[in-house]
């Protein structure tokens, strides 16, 4: 007979303490903020909160009490609780306090810590990994679809005459409206893809003529220097996403949706991917400023591997910081041999490229030889993907993520950082609030995780990494 899994009628919210991925206990975020605890209580759920759980990001016990939480000590919090919620994975000592058949809901990173995973399995603890929950079905905003279909239209002539491989694409400025365009362009493998500052002069441009395309949004780029007319005079291709939207945007979006039914799974449901990229890039520029004090931000050579959600956060930050030329590398550009062209003399390299599990530890996009031969001393590598000895990063030098206790190391004169939890760099409170809202939505919103393991929606079921017991 199959076991039955009842609805969770109570939740234990526990405090972050030192654990394998939280040395020194420097991760202080809390998985549920007081106002969100109040939402859960109003929906009929008892919420037990460990004393001091929110103090690390400025939420007092009194605020939880005001939202009808039941406060408990560290010794009490795990007793007889069916659903345990925390942010990072647990300390080994905490697992010993959990009841058999209880459910742990956290950023589990299950395969990165095999000893802890075995202990959870041996103790018969169900584990739902927050980082593995996905939208189901995939949800795309009109803004992102607009960017994709606009870039499709911009690239159409180059596919028709088979010149896409020689095309140099320059996106003027970064905004939410062009992020979908950048993603689509990266997938189409032009010769090069860069994001440039709106203030860039014609003399500073390295791509003009029939093999160059400038993509922009006249809603935000006003062209006070008259650069577009100068580019047209040089027979350079120009494309305005705003004109495209006015003339055919709504129909193009509708046609795209009709021909592209949503995929079963989409973006991570509980995530701060954009903030991860922002925090990593911000830290990287800070390191670079210290290591190369004479470096002029306008002349920095910045390279981003990948163009997904994390990489776009880094792109946003670099653009805000005034970096004039940001090289974005897709799959063809990161191939062995080809990547050398972009890595040579790079001041800052940011990896936002994920690889499938079977390639991790076998295929390194950024090798130790690259670091030794191509990247100058005092340059900076920021790895936004990270990993562990059993789940390696695409950056060969990163054997395991670093932590706030020692956020970077130096190899062959190059500064390398791959922090476990980038938003901890100055974004703890704001990301705690965002994560908390997403967790509540998963618990009592569309996914209704609170209904128990028997009723898991597809986007959550894939995140049950241990169990069901």
N, C-alpha and C positions, 0 to 999 in steps of 0.2 A: 504494500500500500504506500502511495506517495505521501510525504509529509505535507501538512498544511501550514501555511504561514499567515498568521493573523495580522490585522492592521496594527500599526504602531500607535499606541494611545499615549505614549510618553517619550520624551527625548531627553538625553543627557548632553548638555553642552559643556565640554571640558576645556580647561585652560591649556595653552601651549607651554610645554616644558622642554627641557633638553631631550633630544632624540637623535637617531642617526643622521637625519637631514637638518637638524637644528642644534648644532653644537653651541654651547654657551647659552642656549635658550634665547637667542637674539631675535628669533621670529616671535613677535608679540601680538600678531593679529588674532582676532577672534572670529569664529566662523559665523556667528549670529549676533547682530547688534541689538540693543534693547528694543527699539521700535519693531523690528522684525520678529522678535520673541513675542511681542504683544499681538502681532498678527496671528501667530501660531496658536496662542492661547485662546484668542477669540474664535478660532476654528475648532475648538474643542480638544486641544492637545495639551497635556501637562508638559511643561518645560522646566527641567531641573538644570540649574546653572552653577558651575563651580565658583566658589568665592574668588574674586579677583580675576575672573576670566577675561574681562574687557579692559582692565586697567592699563594694559600696555599700549592701547590705542585711544585712551581717554574716555572710556565708558565705565562709570562707577557701578558698584553693586546696587546702590539706591536706585539707579535708573532701571536696572533689571527688575528690582522689586516693584517699582512703579508700573511696570508692564506685566505684573502678576507672575513673575518667575519664582520658582522655589529654589532658594539658595542652599547649597550643600558644600561640605568640605571635600578636599581631595580624597579623603578616606571613604566618603559616602557616595561620591558621584557615580561610580561604576556599578554599585550594588543593585542588582535586580533591574537593570535597564536593558530594554530590548533594542533600542536604537541610540547609538553613541555618535555624536557629531563633533568633529574637531577640524582644524585647518590642515596642518601637516600630519604625516604619518605618526603613529604612536611610539612612545618609548617602550622598550621590551618589558620593563617593569609594569607598565600600564596594561599590557596584554594579559598578564597574569591575574589582573583584577576583573577582567571581563567574563561574563557568564557564557558558558557554552551555548551555541546557537544564537547569540546576540549578533547584531549587525553594526559594523563600524563604517561610517560614512565620512571620508576624508580624502585629501590628496594623497593617495596611497603609494604611487610610484612602485607598484608591487614587484616588478621584475628588476628594479634597481637595487633592492635589498633582499636577496634570496634567503638569508638566515631569518630575517623577520617574517618573510612570507611563509616559510616552513613552520615557524612558531604559530602563526595565525591559523594555518591549515591544521596543525596538530591539535590546537585548542578548539577547532571547529567554530571559528568565528567567520561569519559572512562579511565580506568586504566589498563595498561599492566605492570605486575610485572616482572621485569628483572629476578628475582631469580626463576621464574616459567617456563621460556622458556627452552625447552629441544631440544636436537638433535632429528631430525626426518627424516629418521630412525636412530637408534642407530649406532654409528661408533666405531669400535674397531680397534686399531692398530695391526699390525702383532706382535709387541713386546708383547703386552698384551695377545694376543691369544696364542703365543708361551709359555708364562708362564703358562697359564691354561692347555694346552694340555700336557706340560711336567709334571706338577704336577699330572694330571690325570694318566699318565703313571707310575709315581713314586708310586702312591697310589694303583694302580691296584692289586698287590699281596695281599694287606691287606684287600681289599674288597672281593677278591676271597676266602680267608680263614677266613673271618668274624672277623678280629682282629683290624679293624680300630678304634674301641672304646677304645682300649688300647694303641694305637700308640702315641708315643711322637715325634713330628716333630720339628726339629731344622733347621732353614734357616741360613746359614752362610753369613752374610753381607746383606746389602740392596742396591738395584739398580732398575732402571726402568725395567730391564729384569726379575726381580723376583717378581715385585709387583703383576702381574697377577697370579703367582703361590701362593702367600700368600693369595690372595682373594679366589682362588679356594680351597685351603686347609682349610681355615676357614669355607667354605660352607660344607665341608665334615666331620666336627665334630670329629677330632681326640681327643685323651685324652688331649693333650696339644700342643700348637704351640708357639714357641719362635723364635725371631731373635737374633742371638748372634754375637759378634764381631769376625772378622777373627783372631784376636790375642789371642783368648781364648785358654788356654792350656787344655790338656786332663784331668788333675787333677781337673779342674774347671767345667767340664761337669757333668750334673746331669742325663744324659740319654745315655745309651749305651746298646748294645746287640740287640736281635732279635726284641724287641718292640720299637726300635728307628730308625728314618730315618733322615739322614743329607742331605739337599738339598743345592746345591751350584752352582756357575757359574765359571768355570775355566778361563773364560775371565778376571775376576777381582780377583778371589781368587787363589793365587799362592802356598799356603800351604808350606810356608818356614819351618814350625815346624814339617812337616811330620805327621800331626794329622790324615789324612785320612787313612793311612796305619795302624795306631794304632787302629782306629775305626774298620777297616775291621778285624783286628786280634781278636777283641771282638765280631765278627759276627754281627756288626751293619750295617744297610742298608745305602748305599751311592748312591746319584743320582746327576749327573752333567748335568745341562741344556744345556751347550755348546756341550757336546757329543751328546745329544739327538737332538739338532738342526742340527749338522753335518750329523747325520745318517738318520734322518727322519723328520726333522723340517718342511720343506716346504710342504711335502705331508700331514703331520699331520695338519698343518694350513689350507691347502686347504680342507681336509676332514671335519674339524671342521666347516668351513664356509659353506660348502655344506649341512651339517646336522643342522646348527643353523642359519636359516634366521634371519636377523637383526630384533630386536624388534622395535615396532612403535616409542618408545621414549627411549632416552639414557641419557647421562650426561647433566647436566645443561649447557646451551649454553653460558651464561654470568656468569663466575665464576672464583674464585681464590681459589679453594678448597684445593689444595695442600699447597698453601701459608698460608691458614687459619690454617691448622694443624701444619705447621712449626712454625708460630708465636705463637700459643698457647703453644706448647711444649717448645719453647725457653723461653717464659715468665715463664712457670711453673718451669723449671730448675733454672731460676734466683731466683724465690721466694724460692725454696727449698734450694738453696745455702745460702740464707740469713737466713732462719729459722733453718736450720741444718748445721751450718758452719763446723762441723766436718765430715759431710757426704762425703765419698769417692765416686766419680762418678762411679767407677768400681763396687762398692757394692750396688748401688742404686737398689731397687726393683721397676721397672716400669711396669705398667699395662695399656694396651690400650683396651678399649671396642670398638669392631668393627674393620673392616679391609677395609672399603671403601675408597674413594678418600681423604676425610678429615683425616681419621685415618692414611692413608699411609703417608700423609704429616708430621704428628706427629712422625710416625715411622722413617721416613727419618731424621728428626731433632734429635731425641734421639740417633739414630745410629751415626750420625755425631758428637754428643757430647760425644761419647765414652761410653755410657751406655752398660754394658756387656750383660745383660739379659733382654729382653723386652718381656713380656708375652702378647699375643694377644688373646683376648677372642671373640669367636663367640656366636651364639645364645644359643647353649647348655651350654656353660660355664657361661653365664650370667643368667641362670635360677635360680629361688629362691632356696636357699640352696647351690647350686653348686658354686655360685660366691664367697661365703665366703672364700673358700680355697685360692683364689688368692688375695682377698682384705686384708687378714690378714697381718699386718706388712708392707703394701705397703708404699713406700716413695712418689711416685707420681702416681696418677690415672688420665688417660685422657679418657674422654668419646667422642667417635666419632660415636656412634651408634644412628641412627635415629629410630624413631618409627612411625607407622602409626597414622593418626589423631585420630582414635577412641581409641588408647591406651594412648595418651598424657594426663597427669593428672590423669591417673588411674593405670598405670603400671610403677613403678620406678625401674630401674635396679640397681641404687645406692641409697639406702634409708638412711633416717636420722639415723636409727638404726645401719646400717653399719658404718656410720661415728662415731657414739658414741662408738660402741663396738669393731670394728675391725681395724680401721685406726688410727695409732698413732698420738699423738699431734705433731704439726709442720710439718706434711705431707701436701701434696698439691693435690687438685683436680682441674683439668682443664676441663671444659665442653665446647666442640667445637660446640655443637648443639644449646644450648640456648633455649630461648623461652620467654614467657610472662605469666601473670596470666590466660589468656584465651587459651594459646597454650603451655603447660608446657613441660619442658625438662625431659628426663629420669632420671635426678639427682634431687631427691626430694627436696634437700636444695635450689635449684635454682628456686625461685619463678618468677624471671624475669632476663633478661640479665643485667649485669653490664656495666658500661660505663667508658671511660677514666677518668672521674671526680672522680671515686671511683671504681677501677677495681677489687677489691676483698673484701671478708668479711671473718670473722672467725666464725666457728661453732664447738663447743666442742673441741676447740684447733686446728682444721684443717683449713687450708687456702683454700678458694674456690673462683674460678674465672670463669665467663661465659661471656666473653666480647662480646658486640654487635659490630662486625666488627673486628675480630682478626688482619687482615693485617694492621690495623692502628698502630699496635705496630712495628714501624720501617720500614714498607713496603709501606708507602702511595704513594710515587711517582711511584715506579715500578708497583704497582698493578693498579694505575690509568691509566698508559699507557696500561697495558694488558686489563683492562676492556674496555677502549676506543676502542681498536682495535676490540674487540668482538662485541661491540655495533654497530660499523660501518658495520661489516659483517652482522649483523642481519638486519640493515636498508637497505642496498643496495646489499647485497650478496644473498646467496641462499634463505633466508627467505623473502627478499624484503618487510619488514614491511612498508617501505616508500610508498608502493602502496595503503595503507589505510586498514581500518577495514573490507572492503568487500572481501579482497583477502588474509586474514591471512592464513599462512601455519599451519599445525596441531601442530607443536612444539610451535608456537606463540599463536595460538587460545586458547590453554589450559591456557595461562597466562593472558587472558583478564578477570580479576577478578572483574571488575565493568563495566557495560555496556553490549552490545552497546546501546548508546543513539543517 
